[in-house]
């Protein structure tokens, strides 16, 4: 019999894991298609970092759940309605009104998303590395180094796009306008997050918001872009209610594991 | 960001070439390991990290503009290097190194 605390913790760990895996999968879509060779490798590195984080988190979640749970089953055999990632992370690399994964990919969307997310995760991992939970603290310490590099990489390109050509500026601004409203989801506490916070395992995201605002504001200003006010629909991905895109992403990502259940190398 | 004369299509297509040197561990010298195109030094450094140190190859990276290197002409090879071939007395191989000196 699992205690309520450990179930709340495993849900919280799954939320972190799903974030990492879904964005890792999206970034991996650039593998072999990068705008230049160096960025192709950079995005593949980034994706592998994220998938590595996801593995550690899924292993931990599986341990907490017990009863035969495994990292593979958590990653490959759950449906969209069980995934708890932010909606921001599942969107295709496009600002089209009705984008699909087959739309022409826009690197500005990839960069802006990585920037918004890694700016958050640097703060999250900083706090979690001193979490009362030893496992999360260890994963946080490892992931913080990776997130710091992801932030530097994305911020650097954001500046180059914003302060680059008229075309790159317009695309970066469009990506920012398109993605920024999705970040509202960062700041609405779910029951799972509140429970994790109450047991002093997770951080109080609200306390991280001023820092995140400043990180984003400074970079956007330096990139000569503008921050549009956020309002409207608040996405609900972390409550497992997603956009139409996650199902397609998972279908592709899980196809092998589902076709060959239990297959090993 | 640099307000260079960038922004023209030609400039963007002609990112300069950079030579990359990686130090594999503390105390060892930086070794040349390749080159890449990048818009400026900072970007070259970042790209070098992603291209050349993915498999734990390094603890430090240098990049420098390839244009800053003055190289010897391969055609001068005979004149430059052949004369040294038969002057074996320039190698200190006739000395016996005491054991206590160790590796030299």
Interface residues (C-beta under 8 A of the other chain):
Chain A: X36 X37 X38 X39 X41 X42 X45 X152 X153 X156 X159 X160 X163 X164 X165 X222
Chain B: X1 X6 X7 X12 X36 X37 X38 X39 X42 X43 X46 X47 X50 X51 X54
